[in-house]
Amino acid sequence: MKTDLYSRMYSRLEDLIPELSSISAPGASFYASPRSPTDMALFCSVASCSGDEVELELAKDEVVGGLEQAGHWMKFRIDRKTRTARLIACQTEAAYETIHGETIYPKSRHLPLNSFAVNWLGILVHLQFAFRTIVPAPSFN
């Protein structure tokens, strides 16, 4: 088993999303319910999927104007063939920021931000969060 940062990130995502290996199309959505009344609910959706490469977006509950809604939090690029994952975007104090590609972050910031993400995922695993598939309600039209 690999123990580098990006392999550990994949492993944490695999622990949180049991269906990770079988995701086959964009649009799949997952939900992790709050563990207590004061916890946040977590949402996960597949932004893109091409072969073994998947982009996942995590969102958390936010209160905006007195209403709860999902707010962007982290976005990962996952390679199931190499069993690695990288943080490619995240919510900072200022805005939702892209980390890889066109970015304001120098390459020297990639490692600390990915370390932050793998630690957060580890906390979610430790707190026993688990994402389950959201099954759309049938349409009656």
C-alpha positions as CSV (number, residue, x, y, z in Angstrom):
1,M,0.0,0.0,0.0
2,K,1.3,3.4,-1.0
3,T,1.6,5.9,1.8
4,D,2.3,9.2,0.0
5,L,0.0,12.2,0.5
6,Y,-2.0,11.7,-2.7
7,S,-2.5,7.9,-2.1
8,R,-3.7,8.7,1.5
9,M,-6.1,11.2,0.1
10,Y,-7.5,8.6,-2.3
11,S,-7.8,6.1,0.6
12,R,-9.7,8.7,2.8
13,L,-12.1,9.4,-0.1
14,E,-12.6,5.7,-0.6
15,D,-13.4,5.3,3.1
16,L,-15.9,8.1,2.9
17,I,-17.5,7.2,-0.4
18,P,-17.9,3.4,-0.6
19,E,-19.2,3.6,-4.2
20,L,-16.0,5.5,-5.4
21,S,-14.7,2.6,-7.5
22,S,-18.1,2.2,-9.4
23,I,-18.8,5.8,-10.3
24,S,-19.4,5.9,-14.0
25,A,-21.1,9.1,-14.9
26,P,-21.2,12.8,-14.0
27,G,-24.1,14.0,-11.9
28,A,-24.0,11.1,-9.3
29,S,-24.7,12.6,-5.9
30,F,-24.0,11.5,-2.4
31,Y,-25.1,12.7,1.1
32,A,-23.5,12.3,4.5
33,S,-26.0,13.2,7.2
34,P,-25.0,15.2,10.3
35,R,-23.8,13.0,13.2
36,S,-25.5,15.3,15.8
37,P,-27.9,18.2,15.7
38,T,-25.0,20.7,15.7
39,D,-23.0,18.9,13.0
40,M,-22.9,20.0,9.3
41,A,-24.4,17.9,6.6
42,L,-22.1,17.0,3.7
43,F,-22.8,16.6,0.0
44,C,-20.7,15.2,-2.8
45,S,-21.4,15.3,-6.5
46,V,-19.5,14.0,-9.5
47,A,-18.5,16.9,-11.7
48,S,-16.9,14.8,-14.4
49,C,-16.0,11.3,-15.1
50,S,-13.8,9.9,-17.9
51,G,-12.5,6.4,-17.6
52,D,-10.5,6.1,-14.3
53,E,-10.5,9.9,-13.8
54,V,-13.2,11.5,-11.7
55,E,-13.7,15.0,-10.4
56,L,-15.7,15.2,-7.1
57,E,-17.0,18.3,-5.4
58,L,-17.7,18.3,-1.7
59,A,-20.1,20.8,-0.3
60,K,-21.2,21.6,3.3
61,D,-24.2,23.2,4.9
62,E,-24.1,27.0,5.0
63,V,-26.6,29.5,6.3
64,V,-27.2,32.3,3.8
65,G,-29.9,34.8,4.6
66,G,-31.3,32.6,7.3
67,L,-31.7,29.6,5.0
68,E,-29.5,26.5,4.9
69,Q,-28.0,25.6,1.6
70,A,-25.1,23.6,0.3
71,G,-21.9,25.7,-0.2
72,H,-18.9,24.7,-2.2
73,W,-16.0,23.5,0.0
74,M,-13.5,21.2,-1.8
75,K,-13.0,19.8,-5.3
76,F,-10.8,16.7,-6.0
77,R,-9.3,15.1,-9.1
78,I,-9.2,11.4,-8.6
79,D,-7.3,8.8,-10.6
80,R,-8.7,5.4,-9.8
81,K,-6.0,3.6,-11.8
82,T,-3.1,5.0,-9.8
83,R,-5.3,5.3,-6.6
84,T,-4.4,8.9,-6.1
85,A,-6.4,12.1,-5.5
86,R,-5.5,15.8,-5.5
87,L,-7.3,18.9,-4.2
88,I,-7.9,21.1,-7.2
89,A,-10.1,23.8,-5.6
90,C,-11.2,24.8,-2.2
91,Q,-13.2,27.4,-0.2
92,T,-10.9,29.9,1.5
93,E,-11.9,32.7,3.8
94,A,-12.1,35.0,0.7
95,A,-13.6,32.9,-2.1
96,Y,-13.8,29.5,-3.8
97,E,-10.3,29.3,-5.2
98,T,-8.7,27.1,-7.9
99,I,-5.5,25.5,-6.8
100,H,-4.3,23.6,-9.9
101,G,-4.2,24.9,-13.5
102,E,-4.9,28.7,-13.7
103,T,-4.2,29.6,-10.1
104,I,-3.3,32.4,-7.8
105,Y,-1.4,29.8,-5.6
106,P,2.3,29.3,-6.3
107,K,3.3,25.6,-6.6
108,S,4.8,25.9,-3.2
109,R,1.2,26.2,-1.8
110,H,-0.1,23.0,-3.4
111,L,1.5,20.6,-0.8
112,P,0.2,22.5,2.3
113,L,-3.3,22.8,0.8
114,N,-3.4,19.1,-0.1
115,S,-2.0,18.2,3.3
116,F,-4.9,20.3,4.9
117,A,-7.4,18.4,2.7
118,V,-6.1,14.9,3.6
119,N,-6.2,15.8,7.3
120,W,-9.8,17.1,7.0
121,L,-10.8,13.9,5.2
122,G,-9.2,11.9,8.0
123,I,-11.2,13.8,10.6
124,L,-14.4,13.0,8.6
125,V,-13.4,9.3,8.6
126,H,-12.6,9.5,12.3
127,L,-16.0,11.1,13.0
128,Q,-17.6,8.2,11.0
129,F,-19.1,10.3,8.2
130,A,-20.2,8.1,5.3
131,F,-21.6,9.2,2.0
132,R,-24.6,7.3,0.6
133,T,-26.0,7.6,-2.9
134,I,-28.9,10.0,-3.3
135,V,-31.6,8.3,-5.3
136,P,-33.7,10.8,-7.3
137,A,-37.5,10.7,-6.6
138,P,-39.5,9.2,-9.4
139,S,-41.1,11.8,-11.7
140,F,-44.9,11.7,-12.0
141,N,-45.2,13.7,-15.2
